Amino acid sequence: MIVGLISDVHANVLALEAALGELKRRGAESIVCLGDLVGYGPSPNETLDLLRQERVLCTLGAADEQIAFDFARSCHPRAGVADEILTWTRSVIEPQHVSFLRSLPVQLRLSTPQGRFRACHGTLDVSRRLDLSGNDLTLSQLLEAQRCQVLALGGSHVPFYQALSSGWVINPGSVGLSLNGEPGADYALLTFTESGLEVAMDKVEYDFAAVAFDIVAWGLPPTVAEAVQRGRLPDVA
């Protein structure tokens, strides 16, 4: 059983095309996306078209929730940039895609040879982002609380993987707005066997200069274009 894992596409269709192509090339039998399909990037409709066309299993992210149900970001240090982008996204997104976002589940559950696999954006409350910087005991308690052996989370835009005696905690990073210091589209490949789980964390190149150009051309904040090209900019994470 081989599962491709992506997150935080953020309306970056060129990055999504690259990540999906690489996952299929490496044998992914199914692909799970951990939310934040839209926001920040210049191609929300094209991104959602591709995710639906490729039958990617998606969960609801915080940005998706705000577009789907039309409410503002609350008291966030980057609320100005985020709200500007969300306002623009609401003005261009097609009605069928709003309906699609509204239909997304907060979490996905899969059965694997290594036990229960739970996938969600941040926590079961999509408005909060989970801090994965804790020690092994904290992460083990998290697995126990979530009643699973494999927990996949997004939201941080930085890849993270920890194998524990009780299971695995994985954050694949971000496809559309990677912030680990190197531009590109992050992804993870999970190979389940009867004896264990092999996790490969990787990044694929794409034409991020073209995406940055489109961001600026649409009148979106240039700080986002810079983040796409540099792979880092904490004030738009």
VMD Tcl script that draws the C-alpha trace (Angstrom):
set ca {
  {0.00 0.00 0.00}
  {1.61 3.24 -1.19}
  {0.04 6.57 -0.24}
  {1.13 9.99 -1.45}
  {0.77 12.74 1.13}
  {0.57 16.46 0.35}
  {-0.69 19.56 2.11}
  {-1.09 23.33 1.83}
  {-1.39 23.57 -1.95}
  {-2.59 27.17 -1.60}
  {-3.89 27.65 -5.15}
  {-0.49 26.94 -6.72}
  {-1.43 24.71 -9.64}
  {2.08 24.46 -11.13}
  {3.43 23.14 -7.84}
  {0.50 20.74 -7.57}
  {1.09 19.39 -11.08}
  {4.74 18.74 -10.22}
  {3.97 17.02 -6.91}
  {1.21 14.82 -8.33}
  {3.38 13.84 -11.27}
  {6.25 12.84 -9.00}
  {4.02 10.88 -6.64}
  {2.46 8.94 -9.51}
  {5.91 8.29 -10.98}
  {6.99 6.83 -7.65}
  {4.02 4.48 -7.50}
  {1.47 6.20 -5.26}
  {-1.78 4.24 -5.38}
  {-3.78 7.00 -3.71}
  {-3.03 10.59 -2.72}
  {-4.22 12.43 0.40}
  {-4.17 16.22 0.72}
  {-4.28 17.67 4.24}
  {-6.15 20.86 3.46}
  {-5.50 24.50 2.60}
  {-6.19 23.87 -1.06}
  {-6.68 27.60 -1.69}
  {-5.34 30.90 -0.35}
  {-2.05 32.70 -1.16}
  {-1.71 31.41 -4.74}
  {-3.07 32.78 -8.04}
  {-4.93 29.70 -9.38}
  {-7.74 28.57 -7.06}
  {-10.08 27.30 -9.78}
  {-7.38 25.46 -11.72}
  {-6.04 23.92 -8.52}
  {-9.43 22.61 -7.43}
  {-10.17 21.35 -10.93}
  {-6.95 19.31 -10.88}
  {-7.47 17.91 -7.38}
  {-10.95 16.76 -8.32}
  {-9.85 15.41 -11.70}
  {-7.09 13.34 -10.06}
  {-9.46 12.14 -7.31}
  {-7.19 13.33 -4.53}
  {-8.67 12.67 -1.08}
  {-8.83 16.07 0.62}
  {-9.54 17.39 4.10}
  {-10.73 20.87 5.01}
  {-8.04 23.40 5.90}
  {-8.31 26.75 7.64}
  {-8.13 28.78 4.41}
  {-10.65 26.46 2.74}
  {-12.99 26.90 5.68}
  {-12.83 30.68 5.43}
  {-13.59 30.64 1.70}
  {-16.29 27.97 1.96}
  {-18.17 29.63 4.79}
  {-17.16 33.25 4.15}
  {-15.83 34.38 7.49}
  {-12.82 36.53 8.37}
  {-9.52 35.47 9.84}
  {-9.44 36.25 13.57}
  {-6.67 38.15 15.40}
  {-3.73 36.73 13.46}
  {-0.35 38.49 13.09}
  {-0.52 38.04 9.31}
  {-4.23 38.79 9.02}
  {-3.71 41.75 6.67}
  {-1.97 39.75 3.95}
  {-4.21 36.72 4.45}
  {-7.44 38.71 4.39}
  {-6.39 40.51 1.20}
  {-5.77 37.20 -0.52}
  {-8.95 35.61 0.81}
  {-11.00 38.58 -0.39}
  {-9.49 38.21 -3.88}
  {-10.06 34.43 -3.84}
  {-13.73 34.91 -2.97}
  {-14.07 37.26 -5.94}
  {-12.74 34.76 -8.49}
  {-13.60 31.30 -7.19}
  {-16.34 29.50 -9.11}
  {-19.54 28.49 -7.28}
  {-19.03 24.77 -7.85}
  {-15.67 24.99 -6.12}
  {-17.20 26.72 -3.10}
  {-19.64 23.81 -2.90}
  {-16.74 21.37 -3.15}
  {-14.88 23.08 -0.28}
  {-18.03 22.97 1.83}
  {-18.26 19.22 1.26}
  {-14.76 18.45 2.53}
  {-14.41 16.47 5.76}
  {-12.38 17.77 8.69}
  {-10.55 14.45 8.85}
  {-9.98 11.27 6.88}
  {-9.58 7.80 8.34}
  {-7.94 4.95 6.46}
  {-7.16 1.38 7.44}
  {-3.58 0.31 6.77}
  {-1.39 -2.72 7.51}
  {0.05 -0.66 10.38}
  {-3.28 0.27 11.92}
  {-5.47 3.34 11.83}
  {-4.32 6.25 9.68}
  {-5.88 9.62 10.53}
  {-5.36 12.71 8.35}
  {-6.40 16.30 9.12}
  {-5.12 19.83 8.57}
  {-3.99 20.93 12.02}
  {-6.02 19.22 14.69}
  {-9.62 18.12 14.67}
  {-10.30 21.84 15.15}
  {-9.09 23.17 11.78}
  {-8.80 26.70 13.13}
  {-5.83 25.70 15.29}
  {-2.38 24.67 14.11}
  {-0.68 21.91 16.03}
  {2.85 22.42 17.40}
  {4.89 19.33 16.49}
  {8.07 20.51 18.24}
  {7.31 18.53 21.40}
  {9.23 15.51 22.66}
  {8.47 11.87 21.92}
  {6.25 11.58 24.99}
  {4.09 14.49 23.83}
  {3.76 13.00 20.34}
  {2.94 9.57 21.75}
  {0.22 11.15 23.86}
  {-1.07 12.84 20.72}
  {-1.29 9.51 18.90}
  {-3.11 8.01 21.86}
  {-5.54 10.94 22.02}
  {-6.26 10.66 18.30}
  {-6.67 6.87 18.58}
  {-4.48 6.08 15.62}
  {-1.11 4.61 14.76}
  {-0.35 7.00 11.87}
  {-1.21 10.69 12.20}
  {-0.76 13.05 9.23}
  {-1.07 16.81 9.78}
  {-0.49 19.94 7.72}
  {-0.55 23.65 8.37}
  {3.05 24.44 9.30}
  {4.49 24.58 5.74}
  {7.59 22.82 7.13}
  {8.13 19.05 6.72}
  {8.24 16.97 9.90}
  {8.46 13.23 10.55}
  {8.86 11.28 13.76}
  {8.76 7.51 14.24}
  {7.70 6.45 17.73}
  {7.24 3.15 19.49}
  {3.48 3.70 19.28}
  {3.31 4.92 15.67}
  {4.21 7.75 13.33}
  {3.52 11.50 13.13}
  {4.01 13.10 9.71}
  {3.70 16.59 8.25}
  {4.59 16.57 4.52}
  {5.26 20.34 4.39}
  {3.63 22.51 1.74}
  {3.14 21.99 -1.96}
  {2.36 25.59 -2.82}
  {4.20 27.68 -0.22}
  {7.09 25.69 1.23}
  {8.83 27.50 4.08}
  {11.73 25.23 4.99}
  {14.32 27.45 3.31}
  {14.27 25.95 -0.18}
  {11.69 26.64 -2.92}
  {9.79 23.73 -4.41}
  {6.80 21.50 -3.75}
  {7.04 19.32 -0.63}
  {5.50 15.86 -0.47}
  {5.76 12.57 1.39}
  {5.47 9.00 0.13}
  {4.21 6.43 2.63}
  {4.85 2.75 1.87}
  {2.89 0.46 4.19}
  {3.86 -3.19 4.58}
  {2.94 -5.88 7.08}
  {6.27 -5.30 8.84}
  {6.37 -1.52 8.99}
  {6.01 1.89 7.38}
  {8.62 3.56 5.20}
  {8.30 7.35 4.97}
  {10.12 9.28 2.23}
  {10.04 13.07 2.56}
  {11.01 14.94 -0.60}
  {10.65 18.10 -2.66}
  {10.17 18.55 -6.41}
  {11.09 21.59 -8.48}
  {8.58 23.56 -10.52}
  {8.48 26.96 -12.25}
  {8.05 29.03 -9.09}
  {9.18 32.16 -10.95}
  {6.10 31.86 -13.17}
  {3.86 31.49 -10.12}
  {5.47 34.53 -8.49}
  {4.86 36.51 -11.68}
  {1.18 35.53 -11.67}
  {0.81 36.49 -8.00}
  {2.10 39.99 -8.72}
  {0.14 40.23 -11.99}
  {-3.11 39.59 -10.11}
  {-2.26 42.37 -7.67}
  {-1.70 40.03 -4.74}
  {0.87 40.87 -2.03}
  {4.45 40.74 -3.38}
  {5.62 39.24 -0.09}
  {3.84 36.03 -1.11}
  {5.60 36.02 -4.49}
  {8.90 36.41 -2.66}
  {8.09 33.55 -0.29}
  {7.27 31.23 -3.20}
  {10.64 31.97 -4.81}
  {12.77 31.88 -1.66}
  {11.10 29.10 0.30}
  {11.07 31.23 3.41}
  {9.37 34.33 4.73}
  {7.98 33.88 8.25}
  {5.59 36.81 8.06}
  {3.41 35.07 5.41}
  {3.61 31.50 6.65}
}
mol new
graphics top color blue
foreach p $ca { graphics top sphere $p radius 0.5 }
foreach p [lrange $ca 0 end-1] q [lrange $ca 1 end] { graphics top cylinder $p $q radius 0.2 }
display resetview
